[in-house]
Amino acid sequence: LALEHDLETIVVLTKADLAADEQAVNEVEDQVVQLMLVDASVGAHVHTLTGAFLALEHDLETIVVLTKADLAADEQAVNEVEDQVVQLLGLKPGEVLRTSATKGEGLGEVLAAVEA
C-alpha cells in the first residue's frame, strides 16, 4: 500500500504478501518512508521483521510505530514490546512512536516524523 504525502511516499508493508511489498518498494525506491506498524498487544511478528529488513536492504527511512498502545494488558507489556523492537532492529530508546486510534493519540507525532 503506497500513499502520496507531499513529495514523499509512505509505504506500509502489509505483512500478508512480501512479494507485493518488495514490488511496491522497488517502484518508488529513493522517495520512500516506511512505516513499520507493530501491534503493542501482540508484539513483533516474523513478517514485520522481514519487512523491516527489506526496508533496510533498500536503505529506506523507517519509522517504527507501536499501534494499539492502549489495548495492551498494561503499560509494562507495552514497554516490553517496545524494548523487543528496539533490540531486534538496533534502535535507540525513544525512536519508537506510540499510537492509539481509540484515544486519537500519536498521529501528530507520526506525521511529524514523516515530514522530518
C-alpha positions as CSV (number, residue, x, y, z in Angstrom):
1,L,0.0,0.0,0.0
2,A,1.6,3.3,-1.0
3,L,0.1,6.7,-0.2
4,E,1.3,10.1,-1.5
5,H,2.4,12.6,1.1
6,D,3.8,15.8,-0.2
7,L,7.0,14.8,-2.1
8,E,7.5,11.6,-0.2
9,T,5.8,8.3,-0.5
10,I,4.8,6.3,2.6
11,V,5.0,2.6,2.2
12,V,3.1,0.4,4.7
13,L,4.4,-3.1,4.3
14,T,1.3,-5.4,4.5
15,K,3.0,-8.5,6.0
16,A,0.5,-10.6,4.0
17,D,2.3,-10.6,0.7
18,L,6.1,-10.0,0.9
19,A,6.4,-10.2,-2.9
20,A,3.9,-7.4,-3.4
21,D,5.7,-5.4,-0.6
22,E,9.0,-5.7,-2.4
23,Q,7.4,-4.7,-5.7
24,A,6.0,-1.6,-4.0
25,V,9.4,-0.7,-2.6
26,N,11.1,-1.2,-5.9
27,E,8.5,1.0,-7.7
28,V,9.2,4.1,-5.6
29,E,12.8,3.5,-4.5
30,D,14.5,6.7,-3.4
31,Q,11.5,8.6,-2.2
32,V,10.2,6.2,0.4
33,V,9.5,6.4,4.1
34,Q,8.4,3.0,5.5
35,L,6.0,2.9,8.5
36,M,6.7,-0.3,10.4
37,L,3.5,-0.9,12.4
38,V,3.8,-3.2,15.4
39,D,0.7,-4.1,17.4
40,A,1.6,-3.4,21.0
41,S,-0.9,-6.0,22.3
42,V,0.8,-8.8,20.2
43,G,4.5,-7.8,19.6
44,A,6.7,-8.1,16.5
45,H,6.0,-11.0,14.2
46,V,8.5,-12.5,11.8
47,H,6.7,-10.9,8.8
48,T,7.0,-7.5,10.5
49,L,10.7,-8.0,10.9
50,T,11.1,-9.3,7.4
51,G,9.5,-6.1,6.1
52,A,11.9,-4.1,8.3
53,F,14.9,-5.9,6.9
54,L,13.6,-5.4,3.4
55,A,13.4,-1.7,4.1
56,L,17.0,-1.7,5.4
57,E,18.1,-3.6,2.3
58,H,16.8,-0.8,0.2
59,D,18.1,2.0,2.5
60,L,14.6,3.2,3.3
61,E,14.0,5.5,6.2
62,T,11.9,3.5,8.6
63,I,9.5,5.0,11.2
64,V,8.5,2.4,13.8
65,V,5.0,2.8,15.2
66,L,3.6,0.9,18.1
67,T,-0.1,0.7,17.4
68,K,-2.9,-0.1,19.9
69,A,-0.7,1.0,22.8
70,D,-3.9,1.5,24.9
71,L,-5.1,-2.1,24.2
72,A,-2.2,-4.0,25.7
73,A,-2.7,-5.6,29.1
74,D,-0.8,-2.9,30.9
75,E,2.0,-0.3,30.4
76,Q,4.7,-2.8,31.3
77,A,3.5,-5.1,28.4
78,V,3.7,-2.1,26.0
79,N,7.2,-1.3,27.3
80,E,8.3,-4.9,26.8
81,V,7.1,-4.9,23.2
82,E,8.9,-1.6,22.6
83,D,12.1,-3.0,24.1
84,Q,11.8,-6.1,21.9
85,V,11.5,-3.9,18.8
86,V,14.4,-1.6,19.9
87,Q,16.7,-4.6,20.5
88,L,15.7,-6.5,17.3
89,L,16.2,-3.5,15.0
90,G,19.1,-1.9,16.8
91,L,17.2,1.3,17.6
92,K,17.7,3.8,20.3
93,P,15.2,4.0,23.1
94,G,12.6,6.7,22.2
95,E,12.8,6.1,18.5
96,V,9.6,4.0,18.5
97,L,6.4,6.1,18.3
98,R,3.2,5.0,20.1
99,T,-0.3,5.5,18.8
100,S,-3.8,4.8,19.9
101,A,-6.6,5.1,17.4
102,T,-9.1,4.6,20.1
103,K,-7.9,7.6,22.1
104,G,-6.7,9.5,19.0
105,E,-3.1,9.7,20.3
106,G,0.2,9.7,18.4
107,L,-0.9,10.6,14.9
108,G,0.6,14.0,15.1
109,E,4.0,12.6,16.1
110,V,3.8,10.0,13.2
111,L,3.1,12.8,10.6
112,A,5.8,15.0,12.1
113,A,8.3,12.1,11.8
114,V,7.2,11.6,8.1
115,E,7.7,15.2,7.3
116,A,11.1,15.5,9.0
